[in-house]
Amino acid sequence: MAPPMKTGRRSLSYTFPDPNLDSLECLAKKITPDESTKFREKYGYNLSLLKMLFTKYEQEGVHTLLQFYNPSLRCFTFPDYLLVPTLEEYSLFLGVPIGKKVPYYGTMEAPTSLEISKALYLSKSVMEANLSKKGGCLGFRMEFLVQKACDAVEAKEWDTFRAILALSIYGIMVFSNVANFVDMNAIHIFILQNPVPTLLGDVYHSGHHKNSQKGGFVRCCAPLLYRWFRSHLPERGAFIDNRHTSKWAERIMGLRAKDIVWYNKALDDMEVIMSCGKFNNVPLMGLRGGINYNPILARRTFGYAFVSPPEQTEISETIFYHSATDNGKMAEAVQAWKSICWRDKKHFGQRDCATYEDYTKWVKSVADTQGMPFPPKDPLYPPAGEQPNIVSMPRYNQTADQNQRLTEQMETMLVKMNIARQEKLSALVESICG
């Protein structure tokens, strides 16, 4: 039976952006397979995200995920494990690297007309003539962008078409704000080509803010958040088999740490941002405000275990602000991003996928303190018979080395025995023949 667990947290109601995709669908149909490859090479996997929206990603999954948000740790707390969206995972899913520079922030100087025209391969006069305002924002109406993209297809000006399509995806889907309008924030981020920190900042800032407000409209790229969440969940078995008969909440509460997909080999060669400037964690700057997140809590995502709970200084609440009422926190975050602390896998030591009791106890205590938003469920994947002993990777490597040495010693002994046998046989033959 499922262990007792503190419940009673009220389930909150969230909604997400639901942009009109007609214009994007119209443009996406015009791209050829060859141009699609070139698009991906320059602008990442935005077309894949668009396809996910066309096929209607499961909003219930994102809604369920947000019920588990832990405001004190800035992560998602489940019965015996934590999940932490990271910059590196978002970079992987978007196919766009994290720039080694200060990302977009609200008070950054806006791009010039010349910079915009160069990014879109449009003349400066055409660009300036079609900048307009909508909802109090400066930018481009989708009618203009669609028309210029169609003209580019007719003229086989594919650089222009790819740029307009990428910008349209940024403005309508990834950083959506005003309906059928690409505002200057999206244009600026598109030119910087460093969207990952802003995207993750939107997730944490909006999720944190709406959690404190007891629900509401979460302004983030929900399809990308769903893509991240789904990457950690089982791909087969009871979780998939029950998708038509059980709600997301019931299926999630039936999962345990052993069922989660922790490690993605694609992250092996990526450097990890562990902290910035004076912060022991990472300050993120979204479109509407900033917040810090704790990459140390994502060690398991990178293939390394927690032997014991993290240090309090590594997970402390240090920053949260709204851009509209900022009291200097944004400037602190900007300054911190000028000193990014990158770490490669050597920083974490040897790969270690074991589960350690002290850390597990800490996670369970965090979950019990916070309480779960849904009733406990028996495991979807109950252990079959006696559980195998799980050892740490260092212990495994030590044992493997010992076995290798023993194997080599045995092979050496066998060679010596064969030599001795041959010598005895030769001596016997000589004595008989002599």
Secondary structure by P-SEA (a helix, b strand, c coil): ccccccccccbbbbbcccccaaaaaaaaaaccaaaaaaaaacccaaaaaaaaaaacccaaaaaaaaaaccccccbbbcccccccccaaaaaaaaccccccccccccccccccaaaaaaaacccaaaaaaccccccccccccaaaaaaaaaaaaaacaaaaaaaaaaaaaacccccccccccccaaaaaaaaaccaaaaaaaaaaaaaaaaaaacccccccaaaaaaaaaaaacccccccccccccccaaaaaaaccccccccccccccccccccccccccbbbbbccccccccccccccccccccccccccccccccccccccccccaaaaaaaaaacccccccccccccccccccaaaaaaaaaaaaaaccccccccccccccccccccccaaaaaaaaaaaaaaaaaaaaaaaaaaaaaaaaaaaaaaaaac
